[in-house]
Amino acid sequence: MRRSIILKRRPSGSPRGDDFEMRDDSIPTPGAGEVVTRTIWLSIDPYMRGRLSDRKSYAPPVEIGEVMTGETVGEIVASAAPGFAAGDIVVGPRGWATHNVARAEQLAKLERHGPPLSTYLGVLGMPGTTAYSGMTDIGQPKAGETVVISAASGAVGSVAGQLAKRAGARVVGIAGGPDKCLFVQEELGFDGCVDHRSTDLEAELASACPNGIDVYFENVGGRVQAAVFELLNLFSRVVMCGMVAQYNDKELAPGPNLMFAVGKRVRIQGLIVSDKPERFAEWRALARPWVADRSLRYREDVIDGLENAPDALAGILGGQNFGKLLVRVGRDPA
Ligand SMILES: NC(=O)c1ccc[n+]([C@@H]2O[C@H](COP(=O)([O-])OP(=O)(O)OC[C@H]3O[C@@H](n4cnc5c(N)ncnc54)[C@H](OP(=O)(O)O)[C@@H]3O)[C@@H](O)[C@H]2O)c1
């Protein structure tokens, strides 16, 4: 039996459990060039909120009645694709389901006895690659510069900040609450961290960045963005990775006044990780030894059971996750 989560209606504001419904049917058989996987890990990511809305975007929405989209790590249970066999572990774009059919060329095979399989959805997967692309192509931090990362304890932010540290920058995180700020400094090794829930965010950020800000890795938007923009230096760079604080908004928020960007020659550039697919393998090869020797730190937040995926998505959009958010759907053979 296969269990899937179907989009029942488009959420208004934060997604809710009753925007989705469970469907049970039989496990499909693969067509030529396809495999069927049993889901082990399902990734929950902020971008999924965009797929629930029919607002114009860089990617098409999930249609009502369709299985909700998501990346998974799974084990092949049936294969009609050369080079892929039952028992192989693969990562790739699939859906919120216990079993998925996939075209083999969309999947990457994983070693069963390498890094934990869940890391291929987090530090070694799409979020890690996003941080790597953003810092390599846009942020380009240099020794002695000040780099600020929002959602600093999260899947993307934690890697982005550690990459800036490796480049010799002074790195300040922004995170929600004292526990996350402590983790960002003690575990990830950032030089400072400011709690965005503080009533005096602007003053605390200014005091944490006495030389202004040279690179901002934007994950959040809203009030955090406004506080950072005040402190940007001449020739600073802004990596526009995401604005999760605004994903549930019913109306688009009015934009900031960007006049300062002219005089300060600020470079503000958006990033979509899938634009450079070659970065995924490049990042995996670079980061695997760092994960193995624990010089690249990460934290995972695991929720058990496919049925909890809708609540998990609502949670990540409200900052309830602490680290890369994953749903454990099936037994992990590793
Ligand atoms: N452009 C791309 O290709 C690409 C790819 C992947 C991810 N992204 C973006 O990267 C960002 C981070 O994604 P992630 O997967 O690493 O998620 P994450 O950081 O693990 O989780 C999201 C975090 O956002 C913060 N947040 C949520 N609501 C907030 C609010 N109202 N104000 C301030 N912070 C808030 C929360 O952290 P705190 O509790 O610390 O606030 C929450 O834990 C998202 O914007 C996502 O859309 C973009």
The ligand as an SDF file (V2000), in Angstrom:
LIG
                    3D

 48 52  0  0  0  0  0  0  0  0999 V2000
   16.9350   30.5630   -3.5170 N   0  0  0  0  0  0  0  0  0  0  0  0
   17.0860   29.2500   -3.3710 C   0  0  0  0  0  0  0  0  0  0  0  0
   17.4160   28.5240   -4.3000 O   0  0  0  0  0  0  0  0  0  0  0  0
   16.8270   28.6750   -2.0070 C   0  0  0  0  0  0  0  0  0  0  0  0
   17.0870   27.3270   -1.7280 C   0  0  0  0  0  0  0  0  0  0  0  0
   16.8750   26.8640   -0.4280 C   0  0  0  0  0  0  0  0  0  0  0  0
   16.3840   27.7170    0.5540 C   0  0  0  0  0  0  0  0  0  0  0  0
   16.1170   29.0080    0.2290 N   0  0  0  0  0  0  0  0  0  0  0  0
   15.6300   29.9560    1.2370 C   0  0  0  0  0  0  0  0  0  0  0  0
   16.5620   29.9740    2.2990 O   0  0  0  0  0  0  0  0  0  0  0  0
   15.9080   30.3640    3.4910 C   0  0  0  0  0  0  0  0  0  0  0  0
   16.2550   29.3820    4.5950 C   0  0  0  0  0  0  0  0  0  0  0  0
   15.7680   28.1080    4.2420 O   0  0  0  0  0  0  0  0  0  0  0  0
   16.1280   26.8200    5.1340 P   0  0  0  0  0  0  0  0  0  0  0  0
   15.6850   25.6420    4.3820 O   0  0  0  0  0  0  0  0  0  0  0  0
   17.5160   26.9050    5.6010 O   0  0  0  0  0  0  0  0  0  0  0  0
   15.1300   26.9950    6.3650 O   0  0  0  0  0  0  0  0  0  0  0  0
   15.5420   27.1210    7.9030 P   0  0  0  0  0  0  0  0  0  0  0  0
   16.4160   28.3180    8.0510 O   0  0  0  0  0  0  0  0  0  0  0  0
   16.0430   25.8140    8.3890 O   0  0  0  0  0  0  0  0  0  0  0  0
   14.1310   27.3950    8.5530 O   0  0  0  0  0  0  0  0  0  0  0  0
   13.4890   28.6110    8.3450 C   0  0  0  0  0  0  0  0  0  0  0  0
   13.8560   29.5900    9.4630 C   0  0  0  0  0  0  0  0  0  0  0  0
   13.4250   30.8780    9.0820 O   0  0  0  0  0  0  0  0  0  0  0  0
   13.2870   31.6520   10.2400 C   0  0  0  0  0  0  0  0  0  0  0  0
   12.0320   32.4060   10.2150 N   0  0  0  0  0  0  0  0  0  0  0  0
   10.8020   31.9450    9.9600 C   0  0  0  0  0  0  0  0  0  0  0  0
    9.9000   32.9500   10.0870 N   0  0  0  0  0  0  0  0  0  0  0  0
   10.6070   34.0430   10.4190 C   0  0  0  0  0  0  0  0  0  0  0  0
   10.2500   35.3960   10.6930 C   0  0  0  0  0  0  0  0  0  0  0  0
    8.9700   35.7870   10.6410 N   0  0  0  0  0  0  0  0  0  0  0  0
   11.2400   36.2680   10.9720 N   0  0  0  0  0  0  0  0  0  0  0  0
   12.5120   35.8780   11.0190 C   0  0  0  0  0  0  0  0  0  0  0  0
   12.9060   34.6060   10.8010 N   0  0  0  0  0  0  0  0  0  0  0  0
   11.9590   33.7110   10.4980 C   0  0  0  0  0  0  0  0  0  0  0  0
   13.2320   30.6880   11.4220 C   0  0  0  0  0  0  0  0  0  0  0  0
   14.4580   30.7970   12.1280 O   0  0  0  0  0  0  0  0  0  0  0  0
   14.5670   31.7540   13.4230 P   0  0  0  0  0  0  0  0  0  0  0  0
   13.7660   31.0970   14.4910 O   0  0  0  0  0  0  0  0  0  0  0  0
   16.0090   31.8060   13.6780 O   0  0  0  0  0  0  0  0  0  0  0  0
   13.9770   33.0490   13.0220 O   0  0  0  0  0  0  0  0  0  0  0  0
   13.1380   29.3270   10.7730 C   0  0  0  0  0  0  0  0  0  0  0  0
   13.7410   28.3330   11.5500 O   0  0  0  0  0  0  0  0  0  0  0  0
   14.4200   30.4280    3.1460 C   0  0  0  0  0  0  0  0  0  0  0  0
   14.0830   31.7790    2.8610 O   0  0  0  0  0  0  0  0  0  0  0  0
   14.3140   29.6060    1.8890 C   0  0  0  0  0  0  0  0  0  0  0  0
   13.2110   29.9520    1.0970 O   0  0  0  0  0  0  0  0  0  0  0  0
   16.3140   29.4910   -1.0170 C   0  0  0  0  0  0  0  0  0  0  0  0
  1  2  1  0
  2  3  2  0
  2  4  1  0
  4  5  1  0
  4 48  2  0
  5  6  2  0
  6  7  1  0
  7  8  2  0
  8  9  1  0
  8 48  1  0
  9 10  1  0
  9 46  1  0
 10 11  1  0
 11 12  1  0
 11 44  1  0
 12 13  1  0
 13 14  1  0
 14 15  2  0
 14 16  1  0
 14 17  1  0
 17 18  1  0
 18 19  2  0
 18 20  1  0
 18 21  1  0
 21 22  1  0
 22 23  1  0
 23 24  1  0
 23 42  1  0
 24 25  1  0
 25 26  1  0
 25 36  1  0
 26 27  1  0
 26 35  1  0
 27 28  2  0
 28 29  1  0
 29 30  1  0
 29 35  2  0
 30 31  1  0
 30 32  2  0
 32 33  1  0
 33 34  2  0
 34 35  1  0
 36 37  1  0
 36 42  1  0
 37 38  1  0
 38 39  2  0
 38 40  1  0
 38 41  1  0
 42 43  1  0
 44 45  1  0
 44 46  1  0
 46 47  1  0
M  CHG  2   8   1  16  -1
M  END
$$$$
